[in-house]
Amino acid sequence: NHYSYSSPPPPPVVSSPPPPYYYYSPPPPV
């Protein structure tokens, strides 16, 4: 077991929800 219990576990990777317009319109040009 090579888990580092001394350091806190990494935060869960939660992707930010896309903007509302993403659902009914293409993403804005970059």
C-alpha positions as CSV (number, residue, x, y, z in Angstrom):
1,N,0.0,0.0,0.0
2,H,1.6,3.2,-1.1
3,Y,-1.2,5.5,-0.2
4,S,-0.1,8.7,1.6
5,Y,-2.3,8.9,4.7
6,S,-0.2,11.8,6.0
7,S,-1.6,14.1,3.2
8,P,-5.3,14.7,2.7
9,P,-6.9,12.9,-0.2
10,P,-7.3,14.9,-3.4
11,P,-10.6,16.6,-3.9
12,P,-13.1,14.9,-6.1
13,V,-12.9,15.9,-9.7
14,V,-16.2,17.6,-10.4
15,S,-16.4,19.2,-13.8
16,S,-18.2,22.5,-13.8
17,P,-21.6,22.3,-15.4
18,P,-21.7,23.8,-18.9
19,P,-23.4,27.2,-19.4
20,P,-27.2,27.1,-20.1
21,Y,-26.8,28.2,-23.7
22,Y,-24.7,25.1,-24.3
23,Y,-27.8,22.9,-24.3
24,Y,-29.5,24.7,-27.1
25,S,-26.8,26.6,-28.9
26,P,-23.2,25.7,-30.0
27,P,-20.4,26.9,-27.8
28,P,-19.1,30.4,-28.5
29,P,-16.1,30.6,-30.9
30,V,-12.7,30.7,-29.3
